[in-house]
Amino acid sequence: MGRLSPGSCHEPPLVTGGIPRAKEYLEAVVACMNRSWGGHFSRAREAFAKPAVRFYDEPVGTVCGVPWPSDAAAFYCTNRRTLVFPLSGGWIENRTDLYPFKVAAHEYGHHLQSLTGVRRRYEARLRSQPSRQNELGRRYELQADCLSGVFLGSVRGSLGRGERDWDALLDAVRGSGDEGGYRSHGKGATRVAWLKRGLQSRSPAACDTWSAPASQVA
């Protein structure tokens, strides 16, 4: 499908405004992703559908028919193709960095995986190779990290952010890695590597975590 065309995004400030501003911010980011990815699919003559979006002032007991994931900032309900965003919490409140933008783009990456059949093939692999559950899960999540980088790279020029902001984003992503125990998303350095691959290439084709050696999805 080639590189994602350069786009322009408006990024409302988050440091003030509380929950209403957080919702405004996320609505702007999602609208920009819909335009960008929708155009990309259209040029490739591939079917595209926008995700549904649900906002919550704070986490609730159940959402999309399942318990709210206790360790998630935001998430994607695959069964209903819905982006779910809590409008409070450390991932988004009073932030001045690009981390909320990246989180939204990561969850949108999961929507792209559903649209393109990646999710379906991933679930089939899980059924046939249950012993590889953790590794396959990391490949799935790291691909979403890379796809978030593809989008961020495509709108980078429109955001008016300096190099310090981009370095701060990499630091935040590095801090979100799995460094021990159950590792579902990959180590911090691994997550940064795939995000940077997307940022630099602006091409979904660069996000093939499935054929990458195990050392690159640790």
Order of alpha helices (4+ residues) and beta strands (2+ residues): alpha-beta-beta-beta-beta-beta-alpha-alpha-alpha-alpha-alpha
